[in-house]
């Protein structure tokens, strides 16, 4: 129940508020995003801020570890593969500094062995990129041992493919020939895909 000024009235049901917004149950909403894909991390940071998180972004293992040492966050979203090492190192340091922190590992190189390692180090889940903000938020809010609810509107297979192609294209410095070679795709086919708008 809210007062006329919009503040929570004495005796308001905190559990009910938490049901509507699970993040409301957390006094500390600090979130560290560690990802060297700047367009992705910028979009994700904006989306998570809109959901109520206090976001910091690092682009390397070194910066991520440094931020954890300076102020261990309550939540973390960490890319597995970074230019200077492995995102698991950041999760390991976070668990040393703040054992109750909740972490999610993101990767485009999913495999069972790494997923098991991530969970053992304290990551609650392991999501394949490109994961969207709703999916990440749901995973961070899930209780240990339970799976997050599947997203209401997951990306289509065509959109996942398009996002992957765009990511490789950016990593190749927007060089069409090099991107086509790495994707084992004909150059003209790639050019047609790049010329189209993103599928829904």
MARBA-3410 file (N, C-alpha, C, O; in Angstrom, 1 decimal):
200
0.8,-1.2,0.0,0.0,0.0,0.0,0.9,1.2,0.0,1.9,1.3,0.7 ~ 0.5,2.3,-0.8,1.3,3.5,-0.9,0.6,4.6,-0.3,-0.7,4.7,-0.4 ~ 1.3,5.6,0.3,0.7,6.8,0.8,0.5,7.7,-0.4,0.9,7.4,-1.5 ~ -0.2,8.9,-0.2,-0.4,9.8,-1.3,0.9,10.4,-1.8,0.9,10.8,-3.0 ~ 1.9,10.4,-1.0,3.2,11.0,-1.5,4.0,9.9,-2.3,5.1,10.2,-2.8
3.5,8.7,-2.3,4.2,7.7,-3.1,5.1,6.8,-2.3,5.8,6.0,-2.8 ~ 5.2,7.0,-0.9,6.1,6.3,-0.1,5.4,5.1,0.4,4.2,5.1,0.5 ~ 6.1,4.0,0.8,5.5,2.8,1.4,4.9,3.1,2.7,5.6,3.7,3.6 ~ 3.6,2.8,2.9,3.0,3.0,4.2,3.5,2.1,5.3,3.9,1.0,4.9 ~ 3.5,2.5,6.6,3.9,1.6,7.6,3.1,0.3,7.6,1.9,0.3,7.4
3.7,-0.8,7.7,3.0,-2.1,7.7,2.8,-2.7,6.4,2.1,-3.7,6.2 ~ 3.3,-2.0,5.3,3.1,-2.5,4.0,3.7,-3.9,3.9,4.7,-4.2,4.5 ~ 3.1,-4.7,3.0,3.5,-6.1,2.9,4.7,-6.2,2.0,4.6,-6.1,0.8 ~ 5.9,-6.3,2.7,7.2,-6.4,1.9,7.2,-7.6,1.0,7.7,-7.5,-0.1 ~ 6.7,-8.7,1.4,6.7,-9.9,0.6,5.9,-9.7,-0.7,6.3,-10.2,-1.7
4.8,-8.9,-0.6,4.0,-8.6,-1.8,4.8,-7.8,-2.8,4.7,-8.0,-4.0 ~ 5.5,-6.8,-2.2,6.4,-6.0,-3.1,7.4,-6.8,-3.8,7.7,-6.6,-5.0 ~ 8.0,-7.7,-3.0,9.0,-8.6,-3.6,8.5,-9.5,-4.7,9.2,-9.8,-5.7 ~ 7.2,-9.9,-4.5,6.6,-10.7,-5.6,6.5,-9.9,-6.9,6.7,-10.5,-8.0 ~ 6.1,-8.7,-6.8,5.9,-7.8,-8.0,7.3,-7.5,-8.6,7.4,-7.4,-9.8
8.3,-7.2,-7.7,9.6,-6.9,-8.2,10.6,-7.6,-7.2,10.9,-7.0,-6.2 ~ 11.1,-8.7,-7.6,12.0,-9.5,-6.7,13.2,-8.6,-6.3,13.8,-8.9,-5.2 ~ 13.7,-7.7,-7.1,14.8,-6.9,-6.8,14.6,-6.0,-5.6,15.5,-5.6,-4.9 ~ 13.3,-5.7,-5.3,12.9,-4.8,-4.2,13.3,-5.4,-2.9,13.4,-4.7,-1.9 ~ 13.4,-6.7,-2.8,13.8,-7.4,-1.6,15.3,-7.2,-1.2,15.7,-7.5,-0.1
16.1,-6.7,-2.1,17.5,-6.6,-1.9,17.9,-5.1,-1.6,17.5,-4.2,-2.4 ~ 18.5,-4.9,-0.4,18.9,-3.6,-0.1,20.1,-3.1,-1.0,20.2,-1.9,-1.3 ~ 21.0,-4.0,-1.3,22.1,-3.7,-2.2,21.8,-4.2,-3.6,21.6,-5.4,-3.8 ~ 21.8,-3.3,-4.6,21.4,-3.7,-5.9,22.6,-3.4,-6.9,22.4,-3.2,-8.1 ~ 23.8,-3.4,-6.3,25.0,-3.2,-7.2,25.2,-4.4,-8.1,25.1,-5.5,-7.7
25.4,-4.0,-9.4,25.6,-5.1,-10.4,26.9,-4.7,-11.2,27.1,-3.6,-11.7 ~ 27.8,-5.7,-11.4,29.0,-5.5,-12.2,28.8,-6.3,-13.5,28.6,-7.5,-13.4 ~ 29.0,-5.7,-14.6,29.0,-6.3,-15.9,30.4,-6.3,-16.4,31.0,-5.3,-16.5 ~ 30.9,-7.5,-16.8,32.3,-7.6,-17.3,32.2,-8.2,-18.7,31.9,-9.4,-18.8 ~ 32.4,-7.4,-19.7,32.2,-7.9,-21.1,33.0,-7.0,-22.0,33.0,-5.7,-21.8
33.8,-7.5,-22.9,34.6,-6.7,-23.8,33.9,-6.4,-25.1,34.4,-5.8,-26.0 ~ 32.6,-6.8,-25.2,31.7,-6.4,-26.4,31.0,-5.1,-26.0,29.9,-5.2,-25.4 ~ 31.6,-4.0,-26.3,31.1,-2.7,-25.8,29.6,-2.4,-26.2,28.9,-2.0,-25.3 ~ 29.2,-2.6,-27.5,27.8,-2.3,-27.8,26.9,-3.2,-26.9,25.8,-2.7,-26.5 ~ 27.2,-4.5,-26.7,26.4,-5.4,-25.9,26.3,-4.9,-24.5,25.3,-4.8,-23.9
27.5,-4.6,-23.9,27.5,-4.2,-22.5,26.8,-2.9,-22.2,26.2,-2.7,-21.2 ~ 26.9,-2.0,-23.2,26.3,-0.7,-23.1,24.8,-0.9,-23.1,24.1,-0.3,-22.2 ~ 24.2,-1.7,-24.0,22.8,-1.9,-24.1,22.3,-2.6,-22.8,21.3,-2.3,-22.2 ~ 23.1,-3.6,-22.4,22.7,-4.4,-21.2,22.7,-3.5,-19.9,21.8,-3.6,-19.1 ~ 23.8,-2.7,-19.8,23.8,-1.8,-18.6,22.6,-0.9,-18.6,22.0,-0.7,-17.5
22.2,-0.3,-19.7,21.1,0.6,-19.8,19.8,-0.2,-19.4,19.0,0.3,-18.6 ~ 19.7,-1.4,-19.9,18.5,-2.2,-19.6,18.4,-2.6,-18.1,17.3,-2.6,-17.5 ~ 19.5,-3.0,-17.6,19.6,-3.4,-16.1,19.3,-2.2,-15.2,18.7,-2.3,-14.2 ~ 19.8,-1.0,-15.6,19.6,0.2,-14.8,18.1,0.5,-14.8,17.5,0.9,-13.8 ~ 17.4,0.3,-15.9,15.9,0.5,-16.0,15.2,-0.5,-15.1,14.1,-0.2,-14.6
15.8,-1.6,-14.8,15.2,-2.6,-13.9,15.5,-2.3,-12.4,15.1,-3.1,-11.5 ~ 16.3,-1.3,-12.1,16.6,-0.9,-10.7,18.0,-1.3,-10.2,18.3,-1.0,-9.0 ~ 18.9,-1.8,-11.1,20.2,-2.1,-10.6,21.1,-0.9,-10.7,20.9,0.0,-11.4 ~ 22.2,-0.9,-9.8,23.2,0.2,-9.8,24.4,-0.5,-10.6,25.1,-1.3,-10.0 ~ 24.6,-0.1,-11.8,25.5,-0.8,-12.7,26.9,-0.2,-12.8,27.0,1.0,-13.0
27.9,-1.0,-12.8,29.3,-0.7,-13.2,29.7,-1.7,-14.3,29.3,-2.8,-14.3 ~ 30.5,-1.2,-15.2,30.9,-2.0,-16.4,32.5,-2.1,-16.4,33.1,-1.0,-16.3 ~ 33.0,-3.3,-16.6,34.4,-3.5,-16.9,34.6,-4.2,-18.2,33.7,-5.0,-18.6 ~ 35.7,-4.0,-18.9,35.9,-4.6,-20.2,37.0,-5.7,-20.2,37.4,-6.2,-21.2 ~ 37.5,-6.0,-19.0,38.6,-7.0,-18.9,38.6,-7.7,-17.6,37.9,-7.3,-16.7
39.3,-8.8,-17.5,39.4,-9.6,-16.3,40.1,-8.7,-15.2,39.6,-8.6,-14.1 ~ 41.2,-8.0,-15.6,41.9,-7.1,-14.7,41.0,-6.0,-14.1,41.0,-5.8,-12.9 ~ 40.2,-5.4,-15.0,39.3,-4.3,-14.5,38.2,-4.9,-13.6,37.8,-4.3,-12.6 ~ 37.7,-6.1,-14.0,36.7,-6.7,-13.2,37.1,-7.1,-11.8,36.4,-6.8,-10.8 ~ 38.3,-7.7,-11.7,38.9,-8.0,-10.4,39.1,-6.8,-9.6,38.9,-6.8,-8.4
39.7,-5.7,-10.2,39.9,-4.5,-9.5,38.6,-3.9,-9.0,38.6,-3.4,-7.8 ~ 37.6,-3.9,-9.7,36.3,-3.4,-9.2,35.7,-4.2,-8.1,35.1,-3.7,-7.2 ~ 35.9,-5.6,-8.2,35.4,-6.5,-7.2,36.2,-6.2,-5.9,35.6,-6.1,-4.8 ~ 37.5,-5.9,-6.0,38.3,-5.6,-4.8,37.9,-4.3,-4.2,37.9,-4.2,-2.9 ~ 37.6,-3.3,-5.0,37.2,-2.0,-4.5,35.9,-2.0,-3.9,35.7,-1.4,-2.8
34.9,-2.7,-4.5,33.5,-2.7,-4.0,32.8,-4.0,-4.5,32.2,-3.9,-5.6 ~ 32.9,-5.1,-3.8,32.3,-6.3,-4.2,30.8,-6.1,-4.5,30.1,-5.8,-3.5 ~ 30.3,-6.3,-5.7,28.9,-6.1,-6.0,28.0,-7.3,-5.5,28.5,-8.4,-5.2 ~ 26.7,-7.0,-5.4,25.7,-8.0,-5.0,25.4,-9.0,-6.1,25.1,-10.1,-5.9 ~ 25.6,-8.4,-7.4,25.3,-9.2,-8.6,26.4,-9.0,-9.6,27.0,-8.0,-9.6
26.6,-10.0,-10.5,27.6,-9.9,-11.5,27.1,-10.7,-12.8,26.5,-11.7,-12.7 ~ 27.4,-10.1,-13.9,27.1,-10.7,-15.2,28.5,-10.7,-15.9,29.0,-9.6,-16.3 ~ 29.0,-11.8,-16.2,30.4,-11.9,-16.7,30.6,-12.7,-17.9,30.1,-13.9,-17.9 ~ 31.2,-12.2,-18.9,31.5,-12.9,-20.1,32.6,-13.9,-19.9,33.6,-13.6,-19.2 ~ 32.5,-15.1,-20.4,33.5,-16.2,-20.2,34.8,-15.8,-20.9,35.9,-15.9,-20.3
34.7,-15.4,-22.2,36.0,-15.2,-22.9,36.2,-13.7,-23.0,35.4,-12.9,-23.6 ~ 37.3,-13.2,-22.4,37.7,-11.8,-22.4,39.1,-11.7,-23.0,39.9,-12.7,-23.0 ~ 39.5,-10.5,-23.5,40.8,-10.3,-24.1,42.0,-10.7,-23.3,43.0,-11.2,-23.8 ~ 41.9,-10.5,-22.0,43.0,-10.8,-21.1,42.9,-12.0,-20.2,43.6,-12.2,-19.3 ~ 41.9,-12.9,-20.5,41.7,-14.1,-19.7,40.3,-14.6,-19.7,39.5,-14.4,-20.6
40.0,-15.3,-18.6,38.8,-16.0,-18.4,37.9,-15.4,-17.4,38.4,-15.1,-16.3 ~ 36.6,-15.2,-17.7,35.7,-14.5,-16.8,35.5,-15.3,-15.5,35.1,-14.7,-14.5 ~ 35.8,-16.6,-15.5,35.7,-17.4,-14.3,36.6,-16.9,-13.1,36.3,-17.0,-12.0 ~ 37.7,-16.2,-13.5,38.6,-15.6,-12.5,37.9,-14.5,-11.8,38.2,-14.3,-10.6 ~ 37.0,-13.8,-12.4,36.3,-12.7,-11.8,35.3,-13.2,-10.8,35.1,-12.8,-9.7
34.5,-14.3,-11.3,33.6,-15.0,-10.4,34.3,-15.5,-9.1,33.8,-15.4,-8.0 ~ 35.4,-16.2,-9.3,36.2,-16.7,-8.2,36.6,-15.6,-7.2,36.4,-15.8,-6.0 ~ 37.0,-14.5,-7.7,37.4,-13.4,-6.8,36.2,-12.8,-6.1,36.2,-12.5,-4.9 ~ 35.1,-12.7,-6.8,33.9,-12.2,-6.2,33.4,-13.1,-5.1,33.0,-12.6,-4.0 ~ 33.5,-14.4,-5.3,33.0,-15.3,-4.2,34.0,-15.3,-3.0,33.5,-15.6,-1.9
35.2,-15.0,-3.2,36.2,-14.8,-2.1,35.8,-13.6,-1.3,35.7,-13.6,0.0 ~ 35.5,-12.5,-2.0,35.2,-11.2,-1.3,33.8,-11.1,-0.8,33.5,-10.4,0.2 ~ 32.8,-11.7,-1.5,31.4,-11.6,-1.1,30.7,-12.9,-1.5,30.1,-13.1,-2.5 ~ 30.8,-13.9,-0.6,30.3,-15.3,-0.8,28.8,-15.3,-1.2,28.4,-16.2,-2.0 ~ 28.0,-14.4,-0.8,26.5,-14.4,-1.1,26.2,-13.8,-2.4,25.0,-13.8,-2.8
27.2,-13.2,-3.1,26.9,-12.6,-4.4,26.3,-13.5,-5.4,26.6,-14.7,-5.4 ~ 25.5,-13.0,-6.3,24.9,-13.8,-7.3,25.5,-13.5,-8.7,25.6,-12.3,-9.1 ~ 26.0,-14.5,-9.4,26.7,-14.3,-10.6,26.1,-15.1,-11.8,25.7,-16.3,-11.6 ~ 26.2,-14.6,-13.0,25.8,-15.3,-14.2,27.0,-15.2,-15.2,27.6,-14.2,-15.4 ~ 27.4,-16.4,-15.7,28.4,-16.4,-16.8,27.7,-16.4,-18.1,26.8,-17.2,-18.4
28.2,-15.5,-19.0,27.7,-15.5,-20.4,28.8,-16.0,-21.3,30.0,-15.7,-21.1 ~ 28.4,-16.7,-22.3,29.4,-17.2,-23.3,28.8,-17.6,-24.6,27.6,-18.0,-24.7 ~ 29.6,-17.4,-25.7,29.2,-17.9,-27.0,29.9,-19.2,-27.3,29.8,-19.7,-28.4 ~ 30.6,-19.7,-26.3,31.3,-21.0,-26.4,30.9,-22.0,-25.4,31.7,-22.5,-24.6 ~ 29.6,-22.3,-25.3,29.0,-23.1,-24.3,29.5,-24.5,-24.3,29.6,-25.1,-25.4
29.9,-25.1,-23.2,30.1,-26.5,-23.1,29.8,-27.0,-21.6,30.0,-26.2,-20.7 ~ 29.5,-28.2,-21.5,29.1,-28.8,-20.1,30.2,-28.6,-19.1,29.9,-28.2,-18.0 ~ 31.4,-28.9,-19.4,32.5,-28.8,-18.4,32.7,-27.4,-17.9,32.8,-27.2,-16.7 ~ 32.6,-26.4,-18.7,32.7,-25.0,-18.3,31.5,-24.6,-17.4,31.6,-23.9,-16.5 ~ 30.3,-25.1,-17.8,29.1,-24.8,-17.1,29.2,-25.3,-15.6,28.9,-24.6,-14.7
29.7,-26.5,-15.5,29.9,-27.1,-14.2,30.9,-26.3,-13.4,30.7,-26.1,-12.2 ~ 32.0,-25.9,-14.0,33.0,-25.1,-13.3,32.4,-23.8,-12.8,32.7,-23.3,-11.7 ~ 31.6,-23.1,-13.7,31.0,-21.9,-13.3,30.1,-22.0,-12.1,30.1,-21.2,-11.2 ~ 29.3,-23.1,-12.1,28.4,-23.3,-11.0,29.2,-23.6,-9.7,28.8,-23.1,-8.7 ~ 30.3,-24.4,-9.8,31.1,-24.7,-8.6,31.7,-23.4,-8.1,31.9,-23.3,-6.8
32.0,-22.5,-8.9,32.7,-21.2,-8.5,31.6,-20.3,-7.9,32.0,-19.3,-7.3 ~ 30.3,-20.6,-8.1,29.3,-19.8,-7.4,28.4,-19.1,-8.4,27.5,-18.3,-8.0 ~ 28.6,-19.2,-9.7,27.7,-18.6,-10.7,26.4,-19.4,-10.6,26.4,-20.6,-10.5 ~ 25.3,-18.7,-10.5,24.0,-19.3,-10.4,23.6,-20.0,-11.7,22.9,-21.0,-11.7 ~ 24.1,-19.5,-12.8,23.7,-20.1,-14.1,24.7,-19.7,-15.2,25.6,-19.0,-14.9
24.4,-20.2,-16.3,25.3,-20.2,-17.4,24.5,-19.9,-18.7,23.7,-20.8,-19.1 ~ 24.5,-18.8,-19.3,23.7,-18.4,-20.4,24.5,-18.2,-21.6,25.5,-17.6,-21.6 ~ 23.9,-18.7,-22.8,24.6,-18.5,-24.0,24.3,-17.2,-24.6,23.2,-16.7,-24.5 ~ 25.3,-16.5,-25.1,25.1,-15.2,-25.8,24.5,-15.4,-27.1,24.8,-16.4,-27.8 ~ 23.6,-14.6,-27.6,23.2,-13.3,-27.0,22.0,-13.6,-26.0,21.0,-14.0,-26.5
22.2,-13.3,-24.7,21.1,-13.4,-23.8,20.5,-12.0,-23.6,21.3,-11.0,-23.6 ~ 19.2,-11.9,-23.4,18.6,-10.6,-23.3,18.5,-10.2,-21.8,18.7,-11.1,-20.9 ~ 18.2,-9.0,-21.5,18.1,-8.5,-20.1,17.1,-9.2,-19.3,17.3,-9.4,-18.1 ~ 15.9,-9.5,-19.9,14.9,-10.2,-19.1,15.4,-11.6,-18.6,15.2,-12.0,-17.5 ~ 16.1,-12.3,-19.5,16.6,-13.6,-19.2,17.7,-13.5,-18.1,17.7,-14.3,-17.2
18.5,-12.5,-18.2,19.6,-12.3,-17.2,19.0,-11.9,-15.9,19.4,-12.4,-14.8 ~ 18.1,-11.0,-15.9,17.4,-10.5,-14.6,16.7,-11.7,-14.0,16.8,-11.9,-12.7 ~ 16.0,-12.5,-14.7,15.3,-13.7,-14.2,16.3,-14.6,-13.5,16.0,-15.2,-12.5 ~ 17.4,-14.8,-14.2,18.4,-15.7,-13.6,19.0,-15.2,-12.3,19.2,-16.0,-11.4 ~ 19.3,-13.9,-12.3,19.9,-13.3,-11.1,18.9,-13.4,-9.9,19.3,-13.5,-8.8
17.6,-13.3,-10.2,16.6,-13.4,-9.2,16.2,-14.8,-8.7,15.5,-14.9,-7.7 ~ 16.6,-15.8,-9.5,16.3,-17.2,-9.2,17.0,-17.6,-7.9,18.1,-17.1,-7.6 ~ 16.3,-18.5,-7.1,17.0,-19.0,-5.9,18.0,-20.1,-6.3,17.8,-20.7,-7.3 ~ 19.0,-20.3,-5.5,20.0,-21.3,-5.8,19.3,-22.7,-6.0,18.5,-23.1,-5.2 ~ 19.7,-23.4,-7.1,19.1,-24.7,-7.3,17.9,-24.7,-8.2,17.4,-25.7,-8.6
17.3,-23.5,-8.4,16.1,-23.4,-9.3,16.4,-22.7,-10.6,17.3,-21.9,-10.6 ~ 15.7,-23.1,-11.6,15.9,-22.5,-12.9,15.1,-21.3,-13.0,13.9,-21.3,-12.5 ~ 15.6,-20.3,-13.7,14.7,-19.1,-14.0,13.6,-19.5,-14.9,13.7,-20.4,-15.7 ~ 12.5,-18.7,-14.8,11.4,-18.9,-15.8,11.9,-18.6,-17.2,12.7,-17.7,-17.4 ~ 11.4,-19.4,-18.2,11.9,-19.1,-19.5,11.3,-17.7,-19.9,10.2,-17.3,-19.5
12.0,-17.0,-20.8,11.6,-15.6,-21.2,10.3,-15.7,-21.9,10.0,-16.7,-22.7 ~ 9.4,-14.7,-21.7,8.1,-14.6,-22.4,8.3,-14.5,-23.9,7.6,-15.1,-24.7 ~ 9.2,-13.7,-24.3,9.5,-13.4,-25.7,10.9,-13.7,-26.1,11.6,-12.7,-26.4 ~ 11.4,-14.9,-26.1,12.8,-15.2,-26.4,13.1,-14.8,-27.9,12.2,-14.7,-28.7 ~ 14.3,-14.5,-28.1,14.7,-14.2,-29.5,14.5,-15.4,-30.4,14.7,-16.5,-30.0
14.0,-15.1,-31.6,13.9,-16.2,-32.6,15.2,-16.7,-33.0,16.2,-16.1,-32.8 ~ 15.2,-17.9,-33.6,16.4,-18.5,-34.1,17.1,-17.6,-35.1,18.3,-17.5,-35.2 ~ 16.3,-17.0,-36.0,16.8,-16.1,-37.0,17.5,-14.9,-36.3,18.6,-14.4,-36.8 ~ 16.9,-14.4,-35.2,17.5,-13.2,-34.5,18.8,-13.6,-33.9,19.8,-12.9,-33.9 ~ 18.9,-14.8,-33.2,20.1,-15.3,-32.6,21.2,-15.4,-33.7,22.3,-15.0,-33.4
20.9,-16.0,-34.8,21.8,-16.1,-35.9,22.3,-14.7,-36.4,23.5,-14.5,-36.5 ~ 21.4,-13.8,-36.5,21.7,-12.4,-37.0,22.7,-11.7,-35.9,23.6,-11.1,-36.3 ~ 22.3,-11.9,-34.6,23.2,-11.3,-33.6,24.6,-11.9,-33.6,25.6,-11.1,-33.5 ~ 24.7,-13.2,-33.8,26.0,-13.8,-33.9,26.8,-13.3,-35.1,28.0,-13.0,-34.9 ~ 26.2,-13.2,-36.2,26.9,-12.7,-37.4,27.3,-11.2,-37.2,28.4,-10.9,-37.5
26.5,-10.4,-36.6,26.8,-9.0,-36.3,28.0,-8.9,-35.3,28.9,-8.1,-35.5 ~ 28.0,-9.8,-34.3,29.1,-9.8,-33.4,30.5,-10.2,-34.1,31.5,-9.5,-33.8 ~ 30.5,-11.2,-34.9,31.7,-11.6,-35.6,32.1,-10.5,-36.6,33.3,-10.2,-36.7 ~ 31.1,-9.9,-37.2,31.4,-8.8,-38.2,32.1,-7.6,-37.4,33.1,-7.0,-38.0 ~ 31.6,-7.3,-36.2,32.3,-6.2,-35.5,33.7,-6.6,-35.0,34.6,-5.8,-35.0
33.8,-7.9,-34.6,35.1,-8.3,-34.1,36.1,-8.4,-35.2,37.3,-8.3,-35.0 ~ 35.7,-8.5,-36.5,36.5,-8.5,-37.6,36.7,-7.1,-38.2,37.2,-6.9,-39.3 ~ 36.4,-6.1,-37.4,36.6,-4.7,-37.8,35.7,-4.3,-39.0,36.1,-3.5,-39.8 ~ 34.5,-4.9,-39.1,33.5,-4.7,-40.1,34.1,-5.0,-41.5,33.7,-4.4,-42.5 ~ 35.0,-6.0,-41.6,35.6,-6.5,-42.8,34.7,-7.6,-43.3,34.7,-8.7,-42.7
34.0,-7.4,-44.4,33.1,-8.4,-44.9,33.8,-9.7,-45.4,33.3,-10.8,-45.0 ~ 34.9,-9.6,-46.1,35.6,-10.8,-46.5,36.1,-11.6,-45.4,36.0,-12.9,-45.4 ~ 36.7,-11.0,-44.4,37.2,-11.7,-43.2,36.1,-12.4,-42.4,36.2,-13.5,-42.0 ~ 35.0,-11.6,-42.3,33.8,-12.2,-41.6,33.3,-13.4,-42.3,33.0,-14.4,-41.7 ~ 33.1,-13.3,-43.6,32.6,-14.4,-44.4,33.5,-15.6,-44.3,33.1,-16.8,-44.2
34.9,-15.4,-44.3,35.8,-16.5,-44.2,35.7,-17.2,-42.8,35.6,-18.4,-42.8 ~ 35.6,-16.4,-41.7,35.5,-17.0,-40.4,34.1,-17.7,-40.2,34.1,-18.7,-39.4 ~ 33.1,-17.2,-40.8,31.8,-17.9,-40.7,31.6,-19.0,-41.7,30.5,-19.6,-41.7 ~ 32.6,-19.2,-42.6,32.5,-20.2,-43.6,31.2,-20.0,-44.5,30.4,-20.8,-44.7 ~ 31.1,-18.7,-44.9,29.9,-18.3,-45.6,30.3,-17.5,-46.9,31.4,-16.9,-46.9
29.5,-17.6,-47.9,29.8,-16.9,-49.2,29.7,-15.4,-48.9,28.8,-15.0,-48.2 ~ 30.6,-14.7,-49.5,30.7,-13.2,-49.3,29.4,-12.5,-49.7,28.9,-11.7,-48.9 ~ 28.8,-12.9,-50.8,27.5,-12.3,-51.2,26.4,-12.6,-50.3,25.5,-11.8,-50.1 ~ 26.4,-13.8,-49.8,25.3,-14.2,-48.8,25.4,-13.4,-47.6,24.4,-12.9,-47.1 ~ 26.6,-13.2,-47.1,26.8,-12.3,-45.9,26.4,-10.9,-46.2,25.8,-10.3,-45.4
26.8,-10.4,-47.4,26.4,-9.0,-47.7,24.9,-8.8,-47.7,24.4,-7.8,-47.3 ~ 24.2,-9.8,-48.2,22.7,-9.7,-48.2,22.1,-9.7,-46.8,21.2,-8.9,-46.5 ~ 22.7,-10.5,-45.9,22.3,-10.6,-44.5,22.6,-9.2,-43.8,21.7,-8.7,-43.1 ~ 23.7,-8.7,-44.1,24.1,-7.4,-43.4,23.3,-6.2,-43.9,23.1,-5.3,-43.2 ~ 22.8,-6.3,-45.1,22.0,-5.3,-45.7,20.6,-5.2,-45.2,19.9,-4.2,-45.2
20.1,-6.4,-44.6,18.7,-6.5,-44.1,18.6,-5.9,-42.7,19.6,-5.8,-42.0 ~ 17.4,-5.6,-42.3,17.2,-5.2,-40.9,17.2,-6.4,-40.0,17.0,-7.6,-40.5 ~ 17.4,-6.2,-38.8,17.4,-7.4,-37.8,16.0,-8.0,-37.8,15.0,-7.4,-37.7 ~ 16.0,-9.4,-37.8,14.7,-10.1,-37.7,14.2,-10.0,-36.3,15.0,-9.7,-35.4 ~ 12.9,-10.2,-36.1,12.3,-10.1,-34.8,12.5,-11.4,-34.0,12.1,-11.5,-32.9
END
